[in-house]
Amino acid sequence: MNIQVILKHFGLSEKEIAVYLALVDLGPSPVRVIASKAKVNRGTSYDILKDLIALGLVSYYNKETKQYFAAEPPESLLSALNKKQEDLSELKKDIEAGLPFLKTMFEKQGGKPTVKLYEGVKGLRHILEDILDSLPKGGTYFVYSSTSLRKNVYLAMKDFSNRRIKNKIKVQTIALGEGGQLVGLDERKWMRLPQKNLQATYEIIYSGKVAHLSLDNEENPVGVVIQNEEIYQTQKLIFEYNWNKLN
């Protein structure tokens, strides 16, 4: 693989790559020479060299009245990558620890519902991922499953049911029309539709949200997700009432 591509994947910008490779090629050099070789102005080159020092890719020393910079051995890239991974691991722990506080702040939005639109297969996949991510192990969500939409929903994520079962997430489904099958940790009841071939939406009630899935005029999937605790509780209450009425 091209070294520039490797360094770019590592996270260096084009100017950082230019300065680093110029220094590797030159050997220990003052900033003026490095800047000229990299074709990056002197002030920017100096700032970049400081950043590369922080990453462990460059070191410096003083010779007479001048400051010289030197590239560290290529193995330092691996050391720097390991340090990045350690930092990301620590950052992940910090974010996880701060999530409850952030969630409390997020939910204090004056009770105003948040409405988001998701389009296409990618949009449906995002909603399904959100269900898996937001529900705890042993959690339950609720579905009104429309015959006309059912196949479109799970084509967006073919391993959804397996991942749901692995996470021990349960689902209660009221099928609007015929069809549908049990796959594990799920219950299903059927509701007769008032008219045949009714194009009902597919509704998912979960984690303080209600997702309405349908098809647009060109048969492309569309999802609207409303996030609001009161709306969620209302829809859940209606679902449970219907569930208890059905055989």
C-alpha positions as CSV (number, residue, x, y, z in Angstrom):
1,M,0.0,0.0,0.0
2,N,1.2,3.5,-0.7
3,I,2.8,5.1,2.3
4,Q,0.8,8.3,1.9
5,V,-2.4,6.2,2.1
6,I,-1.2,4.4,5.2
7,L,-0.4,7.7,6.9
8,K,-3.7,9.2,5.9
9,H,-5.5,6.1,7.4
10,F,-3.4,6.7,10.5
11,G,-5.0,10.1,10.8
12,L,-2.4,12.5,9.4
13,S,-3.5,15.4,7.2
14,E,-1.9,16.0,3.8
15,K,0.4,18.8,5.2
16,E,1.3,16.6,8.2
17,I,2.2,13.8,5.8
18,A,4.3,16.1,3.6
19,V,6.2,17.4,6.6
20,Y,6.8,13.9,8.1
21,L,8.0,12.4,4.8
22,A,10.2,15.4,4.2
23,L,11.8,14.9,7.6
24,V,12.2,11.1,7.0
25,D,13.9,11.9,3.7
26,L,16.1,14.7,5.0
27,G,17.2,13.3,8.3
28,P,17.7,15.7,11.3
29,S,17.1,19.2,10.0
30,P,16.0,22.7,11.1
31,V,12.4,23.8,10.5
32,R,13.4,26.1,7.6
33,V,14.9,23.2,5.5
34,I,11.9,20.9,6.4
35,A,9.4,23.5,5.4
36,S,11.1,24.1,2.0
37,K,11.3,20.4,1.3
38,A,7.6,19.8,2.3
39,K,6.4,23.0,0.5
40,V,4.6,24.0,3.6
41,N,5.1,27.5,5.1
42,R,7.5,27.7,8.0
43,G,5.0,28.6,10.7
44,T,2.6,25.8,9.8
45,S,5.6,23.3,9.5
46,Y,6.6,24.2,13.1
47,D,3.1,23.7,14.4
48,I,2.9,20.3,12.6
49,L,6.3,19.2,14.0
50,K,5.0,20.0,17.5
51,D,2.0,17.8,16.8
52,L,4.2,15.0,15.4
53,I,6.3,15.2,18.6
54,A,3.2,14.8,20.7
55,L,2.3,11.7,18.6
56,G,5.8,10.2,19.2
57,L,6.7,10.3,15.5
58,V,9.3,13.1,15.8
59,S,11.9,14.3,18.3
60,Y,14.1,17.4,18.5
61,Y,17.4,18.5,19.9
62,N,19.4,21.8,20.0
63,K,22.7,22.1,18.0
64,E,24.6,25.3,18.7
65,T,21.9,28.0,18.2
66,K,19.5,26.0,16.0
67,Q,16.7,23.5,16.8
68,Y,16.9,20.3,14.8
69,F,14.0,17.9,14.3
70,A,14.4,14.2,13.6
71,A,12.0,11.4,12.6
72,E,11.7,8.6,15.0
73,P,12.2,5.0,13.7
74,P,9.3,3.7,11.6
75,E,8.3,1.4,14.4
76,S,7.1,4.4,16.3
77,L,4.0,4.4,14.1
78,L,2.9,1.2,15.7
79,S,3.6,2.6,19.2
80,A,1.6,5.7,18.3
81,L,-1.3,3.5,17.0
82,N,-1.3,1.5,20.2
83,K,-1.4,4.8,22.2
84,K,-4.4,5.9,20.1
85,Q,-6.2,2.7,20.8
86,E,-5.6,3.0,24.5
87,D,-6.8,6.6,24.4
88,L,-10.0,5.6,22.5
89,S,-10.6,2.8,25.0
90,E,-10.4,5.3,27.9
91,L,-12.6,7.8,26.0
92,K,-15.2,5.0,25.5
93,K,-15.2,4.3,29.3
94,D,-15.6,8.1,30.0
95,I,-18.5,8.4,27.5
96,E,-20.2,5.3,29.0
97,A,-19.9,6.8,32.5
98,G,-21.3,10.1,31.3
99,L,-24.2,8.7,29.3
100,P,-26.7,8.7,32.2
101,F,-26.1,12.4,32.8
102,L,-26.3,13.3,29.1
103,K,-29.4,11.2,28.7
104,T,-31.1,13.2,31.6
105,M,-30.1,16.4,29.9
106,F,-31.3,15.2,26.5
107,E,-34.7,14.2,27.9
108,K,-35.2,17.6,29.5
109,Q,-36.3,19.3,26.3
110,G,-39.5,20.8,27.6
111,G,-41.5,17.7,26.6
112,K,-41.2,18.6,22.9
113,P,-41.3,15.6,20.6
114,T,-38.3,15.0,18.4
115,V,-39.3,13.9,14.9
116,K,-36.7,12.3,12.5
117,L,-37.1,11.1,9.0
118,Y,-35.2,8.1,7.6
119,E,-35.3,7.1,4.0
120,G,-34.3,4.0,2.1
121,V,-32.9,0.7,3.3
122,K,-30.1,2.5,5.1
123,G,-32.7,4.5,7.0
124,L,-34.6,1.4,8.1
125,R,-31.3,-0.2,9.1
126,H,-30.6,2.8,11.3
127,I,-33.9,2.3,13.1
128,L,-33.4,-1.4,13.6
129,E,-29.9,-0.7,15.0
130,D,-31.4,1.8,17.4
131,I,-33.8,-0.8,18.7
132,L,-30.9,-3.2,19.5
133,D,-28.7,-0.5,21.0
134,S,-31.3,1.3,23.1
135,L,-33.1,-1.7,24.7
136,P,-31.4,-3.5,27.6
137,K,-31.0,-7.3,27.8
138,G,-34.4,-8.7,28.7
139,G,-36.2,-5.6,27.4
140,T,-39.4,-5.7,25.4
141,Y,-40.7,-3.7,22.4
142,F,-44.0,-3.7,20.6
143,V,-44.9,-4.0,16.9
144,Y,-48.0,-3.5,14.7
145,S,-46.8,-5.6,11.8
146,S,-48.3,-4.7,8.4
147,T,-48.4,-7.5,5.8
148,S,-47.4,-5.1,3.0
149,L,-44.4,-3.7,4.9
150,R,-43.1,-6.7,6.8
151,K,-40.7,-8.1,4.2
152,N,-39.2,-4.6,3.5
153,V,-38.4,-4.0,7.1
154,Y,-36.3,-7.1,7.8
155,L,-34.6,-7.1,4.4
156,A,-32.9,-4.0,5.7
157,M,-31.1,-6.1,8.3
158,K,-31.3,-9.8,7.7
159,D,-29.6,-10.8,10.9
160,F,-31.8,-8.6,13.1
161,S,-33.8,-11.4,14.7
162,N,-30.6,-13.4,15.5
163,R,-29.0,-10.3,17.1
164,R,-32.3,-9.6,19.0
165,I,-32.4,-13.1,20.4
166,K,-28.7,-13.0,21.3
167,N,-29.4,-9.8,23.3
168,K,-32.4,-11.5,24.9
169,I,-34.7,-8.7,23.6
170,K,-38.4,-9.7,23.5
171,V,-41.1,-8.5,21.2
172,Q,-44.9,-8.6,21.2
173,T,-46.4,-8.3,17.7
174,I,-49.9,-7.6,16.6
175,A,-50.1,-8.7,12.9
176,L,-52.3,-6.5,10.8
177,G,-53.5,-9.1,8.4
178,E,-52.3,-12.6,7.8
179,G,-48.8,-14.0,7.8
180,G,-45.7,-13.7,10.0
181,Q,-44.0,-16.4,12.0
182,L,-42.4,-16.8,15.4
183,V,-38.6,-16.9,15.6
184,G,-37.8,-16.8,19.3
185,L,-38.4,-14.6,22.3
186,D,-41.5,-13.3,20.5
187,E,-45.3,-13.5,20.8
188,R,-47.7,-12.8,18.0
189,K,-51.4,-12.2,17.8
190,W,-53.5,-11.4,14.7
191,M,-55.9,-8.5,14.1
192,R,-58.5,-8.7,11.3
193,L,-58.4,-5.7,9.1
194,P,-61.6,-3.9,8.3
195,Q,-60.9,-4.1,4.6
196,K,-58.8,-6.5,2.5
197,N,-55.3,-5.3,1.3
198,L,-55.3,-2.3,3.6
199,Q,-52.0,-0.5,3.2
200,A,-51.3,-0.1,6.9
201,T,-48.0,1.3,8.3
202,Y,-45.6,-0.8,10.2
203,E,-45.3,0.6,13.7
204,I,-42.5,-0.1,16.3
205,I,-43.0,1.1,19.9
206,Y,-39.7,1.1,21.8
207,S,-37.4,3.0,24.3
208,G,-39.5,6.2,24.5
209,K,-39.9,6.3,20.7
210,V,-42.5,5.3,18.1
211,A,-41.4,4.5,14.6
212,H,-43.8,4.5,11.7
213,L,-42.6,2.7,8.6
214,S,-44.2,2.9,5.1
215,L,-43.4,3.1,1.4
216,D,-43.3,6.2,-0.7
217,N,-44.9,6.5,-4.1
218,E,-41.9,4.8,-5.7
219,E,-42.1,1.9,-3.3
220,N,-39.0,3.0,-1.4
221,P,-39.1,2.5,2.4
222,V,-39.5,5.5,4.6
223,G,-39.4,5.7,8.4
224,V,-40.6,8.5,10.8
225,V,-39.4,8.2,14.4
226,I,-41.1,10.3,17.1
227,Q,-39.1,10.5,20.4
228,N,-41.3,11.6,23.3
229,E,-42.0,9.7,26.5
230,E,-45.7,10.7,26.7
231,I,-46.4,9.6,23.1
232,Y,-44.5,6.4,23.7
233,Q,-46.5,5.6,26.9
234,T,-49.8,6.4,25.1
235,Q,-49.0,4.1,22.2
236,K,-47.8,1.4,24.5
237,L,-51.0,1.7,26.5
238,I,-53.1,1.4,23.4
239,F,-51.0,-1.6,22.2
240,E,-51.4,-3.4,25.5
241,Y,-55.2,-2.8,25.5
242,N,-55.5,-4.3,22.0
243,W,-53.2,-7.1,22.9
244,N,-55.3,-8.1,25.9
245,K,-58.5,-8.0,23.7
246,L,-57.1,-10.4,21.1
247,N,-57.0,-14.2,21.4
